[in-house]
Amino acid sequence: MLKKGILFVFFAFVLSSCSYNFVGSYSGLAGGVSKIYISAVENLTSEPNLQTYMKGYLINELNLDSRVSVVKKQSADGILSVKITSYDISPSSFSASGLTSMYRCTIVASVSLKGEKGYLIKDKSLSAYRDYNAKDAVSATEEARLTIAKQVLKDLALKIDNELFVNF
């Protein structure tokens, strides 16, 4: 009888202390947010149109994520705000003769998630960059403006989506 009692207590303890969850089964963001509104992206840099591309890429990324829905402001239980704070093109690699052989386009954004009543859930600064070839500084600037910056913004949108659910 004592053995049965000890076994019962042992199994009760083990079963009460164990839990199992499927990876990816969490259905919302921090603060219980599952429906999100993306406010107008602010561009604090001198590079035009970054905010337009960023908002479009964010909407596309979040619409692909089944854990959250992008909705109108009146239906949202969370508001995502993004401010593009830095846009930079700089040399990243040099040839043996000392000439620039690669450039780096870096974009930094401040991202915040607020609850429906305006309380701050999380606030974080994120960045993304791409290295690319260009024959000189003028062509590097033009190439970044025409194509590379858009790729960096897509990378940043994906990073924001990932950060909303992991470590945000």
Helices and strands as residue ranges (DSSP letters): H 2-17, G 30-32, E 35-38, E 42-43, H 50-64, E 69-70, G 73-75, E 78-94, E 100-115, E 120-133, H 137-143, I 144-148, H 149-165
